[in-house]
């Protein structure tokens, strides 16, 4: 079967920005790229992958992006980035501001609330209590392959300054107190199942004895973190943690409070 490739001129592309969505999509249906053509060796949906990658790029951006900037970040032609953008807009996953720049849409917040909904709901009361008692940002992080991802966080009330820990923030399992705490709760079979060539950290073995882990300057320069493992049958390994700059409380006091929070969260889900 012969495959045809169509291109649009820069002027046609610029005109698409003023077209109605329906007309723009019809025009854009003829914009293809050789990498969009399915092959027998392809086992993934490339367009879907690019759409997800676009959301990841926007989530990491510190400000709204132009279509050209998004295209550069994705490594695709602007016309392809435009097509991805229009699809995401149709599902309200991204929006554009008054200047036409792209940013994540509020629909993503609704989707995020559904991720491990029970764990989020069970965690919030305990995280709120911990955050206000210790005057630190408290959060729950979960294991995602070889990374640790913040699921939900709570900042303390009535404090002059606090450290933000945005849900969706991720860092390697090998670093940070939450990563060490999660390592400490993994069985040898679970560790081997990660396909990780690295050795489990010595701090994880120590955390098994004390019940909590701590780190300093590992994920965010100047920040300290203390974390306790959170184990819930049938769910990915997780951890309860706090992040802070300085405190008058000792590590044992904070670690004990986090262990009690983890126990309470786990008990509420049984």
C-alpha positions as CSV (number, residue, x, y, z in Angstrom):
1,X,0.0,0.0,0.0
2,X,1.4,3.4,-0.9
3,X,1.6,6.0,1.8
4,X,1.2,9.7,1.1
5,X,2.7,12.5,3.3
6,X,1.2,16.0,3.3
7,X,2.8,19.2,4.5
8,X,1.3,22.6,5.2
9,X,3.1,25.9,4.7
10,X,4.0,28.1,7.6
11,X,1.2,30.5,6.6
12,X,-1.4,27.7,6.6
13,X,-0.1,26.6,10.0
14,X,-0.4,30.2,11.4
15,X,-4.0,30.4,10.0
16,X,-5.0,27.3,11.8
17,X,-4.7,29.2,15.1
18,X,-7.7,31.4,14.0
19,X,-9.8,28.6,12.6
20,X,-12.7,27.0,14.5
21,X,-11.6,23.8,16.3
22,X,-13.6,21.6,13.9
23,X,-12.1,23.2,10.8
24,X,-8.6,23.2,12.3
25,X,-8.8,19.5,13.0
26,X,-10.0,18.7,9.5
27,X,-7.1,20.7,8.1
28,X,-4.7,19.1,10.5
29,X,-5.8,15.6,9.6
30,X,-3.6,15.9,6.5
31,X,-0.5,16.8,8.6
32,X,1.5,13.7,9.1
33,X,5.0,12.7,9.9
34,X,6.8,9.6,8.8
35,X,7.2,8.6,12.4
36,X,3.4,8.5,12.8
37,X,3.1,5.6,10.3
38,X,2.5,2.4,12.2
39,X,5.1,-0.4,11.7
40,X,5.0,-4.1,12.5
41,X,7.8,-3.5,15.0
42,X,5.9,-0.8,16.9
43,X,4.2,-2.1,20.0
44,X,3.2,1.3,21.5
45,X,0.8,4.0,20.4
46,X,3.2,6.8,19.5
47,X,0.6,9.5,19.4
48,X,-0.7,8.6,22.9
49,X,2.9,8.5,24.1
50,X,3.5,11.9,22.8
51,X,0.4,13.2,24.4
52,X,1.4,11.9,27.8
53,X,4.9,13.3,27.3
54,X,3.4,16.7,26.5
55,X,1.5,16.6,29.8
56,X,4.8,15.7,31.6
57,X,6.6,18.6,29.9
58,X,3.9,21.1,30.9
59,X,3.9,19.7,34.4
60,X,7.6,20.3,34.8
61,X,7.5,23.8,33.2
62,X,7.6,26.8,35.5
63,X,5.3,28.9,33.3
64,X,3.0,28.4,30.3
65,X,4.6,27.3,27.1
66,X,4.2,28.4,23.4
67,X,3.4,25.7,20.9
68,X,6.9,26.2,19.4
69,X,8.5,25.6,22.8
70,X,6.3,22.5,23.4
71,X,7.2,21.2,19.9
72,X,10.9,21.6,20.7
73,X,10.6,19.8,24.0
74,X,8.8,16.9,22.3
75,X,11.2,16.9,19.4
76,X,8.5,17.1,16.8
77,X,7.3,19.6,14.1
78,X,5.0,22.3,15.3
79,X,2.1,21.0,13.3
80,X,2.3,17.7,15.2
81,X,2.5,19.5,18.5
82,X,-0.5,21.5,17.5
83,X,-2.5,18.3,16.7
84,X,-1.5,16.8,20.1
85,X,-2.5,20.0,21.8
86,X,-5.9,20.2,20.1
87,X,-6.7,16.6,21.3
88,X,-5.6,17.4,24.9
89,X,-7.7,20.6,24.8
90,X,-10.8,18.6,23.6
91,X,-10.4,16.5,26.8
92,X,-9.8,19.7,28.9
93,X,-6.4,18.4,30.0
94,X,-4.7,21.5,28.8
95,X,-5.8,25.1,28.3
96,X,-4.4,28.2,26.7
97,X,-4.1,31.6,28.3
98,X,-5.0,35.0,26.8
99,X,-1.7,35.1,24.9
100,X,-2.1,31.6,23.5
101,X,0.4,29.9,25.7
102,X,-0.3,26.4,26.9
103,X,-0.7,25.1,30.5
104,X,-2.3,22.2,32.3
105,X,-6.0,22.2,32.6
106,X,-8.2,21.8,35.7
107,X,-9.5,18.5,34.4
108,X,-6.1,16.9,35.5
109,X,-6.8,17.8,39.1
110,X,-10.0,15.8,38.9
111,X,-8.1,12.8,37.5
112,X,-5.4,13.1,40.1
113,X,-8.0,12.9,42.9
114,X,-8.9,9.5,41.6
115,X,-5.4,8.1,41.8
116,X,-5.4,5.7,44.8
117,X,-8.4,7.6,46.1
118,X,-8.7,5.5,49.3
119,X,-5.1,6.1,50.2
120,X,-5.4,9.8,49.6
121,X,-8.6,10.1,51.7
122,X,-7.1,8.0,54.6
123,X,-3.9,10.0,54.5
124,X,-5.2,13.5,54.6
125,X,-6.4,13.6,58.3
126,X,-3.1,12.1,59.5
127,X,-1.0,14.3,57.3
128,X,-2.9,17.4,58.5
129,X,-2.3,16.5,62.1
130,X,1.4,15.8,61.5
131,X,2.0,19.0,59.5
132,X,0.4,21.2,62.2
133,X,2.0,19.4,65.2
134,X,5.5,19.5,63.7
135,X,5.1,22.7,61.7
136,X,6.4,20.9,58.6
137,X,5.1,19.9,55.2
138,X,3.9,16.3,55.5
139,X,3.2,14.0,52.5
140,X,2.7,10.4,51.3
141,X,4.9,9.1,48.5
142,X,4.4,5.8,46.6
143,X,6.8,3.6,44.7
144,X,6.5,3.9,40.9
145,X,8.9,1.4,39.2
146,X,12.3,2.8,40.2
147,X,11.0,6.2,41.4
148,X,9.2,7.7,44.4
149,X,6.2,9.9,43.5
150,X,4.4,12.3,45.9
151,X,0.8,11.3,46.1
152,X,-0.7,13.9,48.5
153,X,0.8,16.6,50.7
154,X,-0.3,19.0,53.4
155,X,1.4,22.2,54.5
156,X,1.2,23.4,58.1
157,X,-1.0,26.3,59.1
158,X,0.1,29.4,61.0
159,X,3.7,29.3,60.0
160,X,5.8,32.0,58.5
161,X,7.5,29.9,55.9
162,X,7.1,26.3,54.7
163,X,8.5,23.9,52.1
164,X,6.2,23.0,49.3
165,X,6.0,19.4,48.2
166,X,3.8,19.3,45.0
167,X,1.9,16.1,44.3
168,X,3.4,14.4,41.3
169,X,6.9,15.3,42.3
170,X,9.2,12.4,41.8
171,X,12.8,11.4,42.5
172,X,14.8,8.1,42.3
173,X,14.2,5.4,44.8
174,X,17.9,5.4,45.6
175,X,17.8,8.9,47.2
176,X,15.8,10.8,49.8
177,X,14.2,9.7,53.1
178,X,11.0,8.4,51.4
179,X,13.1,6.3,49.0
180,X,15.1,4.8,51.9
181,X,12.0,4.1,53.9
182,X,10.4,2.3,51.0
183,X,13.5,0.3,50.5
184,X,13.5,-0.7,54.1
185,X,10.0,-2.3,53.7
186,X,10.8,-4.2,50.5
187,X,11.3,-8.0,50.6
188,X,14.2,-9.5,48.7
189,X,11.8,-10.7,46.1
190,X,10.3,-7.2,45.7
191,X,13.7,-5.6,45.4
192,X,14.8,-8.2,42.8
193,X,11.5,-7.6,40.9
194,X,12.5,-3.9,40.4
195,X,15.3,-5.1,38.1
196,X,17.6,-2.7,40.0
197,X,21.3,-3.5,39.7
198,X,22.2,-1.3,42.7
199,X,22.5,-2.6,46.2
200,X,19.9,-1.6,48.8
201,X,21.3,1.3,50.8
202,X,22.8,0.6,54.2
203,X,20.5,3.4,55.6
204,X,17.5,1.2,54.6
205,X,18.8,-1.6,56.7
206,X,19.2,0.8,59.6
207,X,15.7,2.1,59.0
208,X,14.4,-1.4,59.5
209,X,15.8,-1.3,63.0
210,X,14.7,2.3,63.9
211,X,11.4,2.3,62.0
212,X,12.2,5.5,60.1
213,X,14.8,7.0,57.6
214,X,16.3,10.4,57.2
215,X,18.2,12.3,54.6
216,X,19.8,15.7,54.1
217,X,20.7,17.5,50.9
218,X,19.8,14.5,48.8
219,X,16.7,15.5,46.8
220,X,16.5,19.3,47.4
221,X,19.7,21.2,48.4
222,X,19.5,22.4,52.0
223,X,16.4,20.4,52.8
224,X,16.0,17.6,55.4
225,X,13.5,14.8,55.3
226,X,12.4,12.1,57.6
227,X,10.2,9.2,56.6
228,X,8.5,6.0,57.8
229,X,7.4,3.1,55.6
230,X,3.7,2.7,54.9
231,X,2.7,-0.8,54.0
232,X,-0.8,-1.6,52.8
233,X,-1.7,-5.0,51.4
234,X,-2.5,-4.9,47.7
235,X,-1.1,-1.4,47.1
236,X,2.4,-0.2,46.0
237,X,4.9,0.3,48.8
238,X,4.6,3.8,50.2
239,X,6.0,6.1,52.9
240,X,4.9,8.9,55.1
241,X,7.4,11.8,55.3
242,X,8.1,15.4,56.3
243,X,10.4,17.9,54.6
244,X,11.9,20.9,56.4
245,X,14.9,23.2,56.7
246,X,15.4,23.2,60.4
247,X,13.6,22.2,63.6
248,X,14.0,22.1,67.3
249,X,12.5,18.6,67.5
250,X,14.9,15.6,67.5
251,X,14.8,12.9,64.8
252,X,13.5,10.2,67.1
253,X,10.5,12.4,68.0
254,X,9.7,13.1,64.4
255,X,10.3,9.5,63.3
256,X,8.0,8.1,66.1
257,X,5.3,10.5,65.0
258,X,5.6,9.4,61.4
259,X,5.5,5.7,62.4
260,X,2.3,6.3,64.3
261,X,0.8,8.2,61.3
262,X,1.7,5.3,59.0
263,X,0.1,2.8,61.4
264,X,-3.1,4.9,61.6
265,X,-3.3,5.2,57.8
266,X,-2.8,1.5,57.2
267,X,-5.4,0.6,59.9
268,X,-8.0,2.9,58.4
269,X,-7.7,1.0,55.1
270,X,-8.2,-2.5,56.5
